């Protein structure tokens, strides 16, 4: 949810080097072509998030894409399940967590853009890049730890959004309203 392509790149690399078994339908994700494609897309996505206001535009399309990526990543690694349960779990856990994370980061970036004019967005992008990479690696190596970390990060994001939102509202509420002069 922090990034669309970082988890796909980690999945692809883990499958390519034999550390992660994939379902037969997703075996293509471990190919050299997939590693190159996901690597190029990851670099482009990371660079784009450092460009002010482009990052906000990307958030508009990243929500649905991150949700789909979350479903695909989850479905690709659930190897010993009936298709109904695999896709149900993938939609709820993979898609749900990715959508929630993307929503939290979109709100955090919007708050950052409004309060700092976009100057703090590169700091936010750096935190998102680091978090996305670390969580993606944990998801391959220790999935349970990754889930716990995701829940903690989401809680922290929502607390920050709540705190900043209260401050912004208080700032506007406490400003005196200039009198209206009619001619």
N, C-alpha and C positions, 0 to 999 in steps of 0.2 A: 503494500500500500504506500510506502514511502517513495518508492520508485517502481516503475512498471517492469523495466528490463533487468535490473540487478538480480532479482530472484530467478528469473528465467536463465540468465547467464550462469548463476551458481548451480542451478539444476543441470544445465547443459554440460558444464565442466565436470560436475560430480558423476554424471552418467558416462561422459566420454572417458574418464579415467577409472571407471569401474567401481566407484565408491557408492553408487546409488542405482539399484535396480529399478527399471521403469516397466510399465505395462507395455505389451507388444504394440499397442496403438500409438504409444508415445516414444518408441525407440528412436525415431528420427531426431528427437531432442538431444541425443548423445552424439550426433554426427559432427564432423568437422565443419560442415556448412552451417549448421545451427550455431555452433560455438562462435564462428566468425560473424554471423548475422546478429546474434544476441550481443556480442562484444561491441560491434559497431553501433548498434542501437543504444547500448548502455552509455557509451562515450558521448553520443549525440545528446541523449537525455540529460546526462550530468552537466554537460557544457551549457545546454539551453537553460537550465535552472539557475545559472549564474547571471543571466541577462535580465535586468530589471524589466518588469511588466510582461516579458515573455513567459516568465515563471508563472504568473497569474493566468495567462492564457492557456498554458499547458495544463494547469489544474482543471480547467473546464473539460478537457478531453481525457485527462488521466483517471478520473473517477471510474467511468465505465471500463476503461482499458485495464486498470489495476484490478477491478473486480473479476474480469474475465481471466486475467493472468493468474489471480489467486485460485480460481476454480481449476484452471488447466494444470497448474503446478501441483495442487493437491490431488487431482484425479490421476495424474501421471505416476504418482508414487504409491498409490493404494493398490498394490499388486494382487493381493489374495482376498478380494471381495467380490461379491456379486455386483454387476453393473448398477443396479438400483441403489444399493447402499453406497457404492463408491461415489456416484454422482450426487446423491443426497448429501453425503458428508462433505464432498468437495464444494458444493454450492453453499452450504451453511458455514462450514469452518473456513475453507479457503477463500471463497468469495465474500463472506460476511466480515471476516477479519480484515481482508484487503480493503473492502469498501469503508469500514469504520476508520481504519488508519488513514486512508486517503482523505476522508471527510475531515478528520482532525487536523491533518497537515494543511489542507486547503483553507480551513478557518484560521489556523495559525498564520499562514502566509498573508491572508487578507488582513488580519489584524496588524501584522508587521508592516504591510504596505500602507495601511491607513495611518498608523501611528508614527512611522519613520520615513514615509515617502519612498519606501522600497530600499532604503540604505541598509537595513538589517537583514534583508532577504538572503544575501550571500552567506551570512552566518547561519541562518536557518537551513539553507541548502546544504551547507557543509555538515551540519548535524544530521540532516536527513540522509545524506550519502553514507556517512559513517554508520548510522543506525541500520540503514537498509542492508549494507554489506555485512555487518556483524550478525544481524538477525537471519539473513539468508544463509550464512555459513553455519550458524547454530541450527537452523532448520534442517540442514543436511546431516550434521554431526549429532546433535542432541535435540530432537524435535520437541520434547517436553519442556526443556529449558527455554527454547525459542518461544513457545506458547506463553510461558510465564513472563518472559521479558516483554513480549508484545502487549500483554495485558497491562503490565506496569508502565510501559511507554505510553499506551493509550490513556491510561489514567492521568499520567503526568501532563500529556497534551491537553486533555480536557480541563485540568486544573489551571493550566496557564491561560487557556482561552477564557475561562470563567474569570480569572483574576484580571486580565487585561481588559476584558469587556466591561467589568464593573468600574475600572478606573476611567475608561473612555466615557462611559455613561455619566459618571460622577463629574468629570471635567465639563461636559456639555450642560449638565443640569445646574452646575454651580455658576456658570457664566451669566452675568446680568444681561437681560434682554434690553437692547436700546429702545428708547421710546419711538413710537411711530409718529412722524410729523406729517400732517396733511396740509396741503396748500389750498 
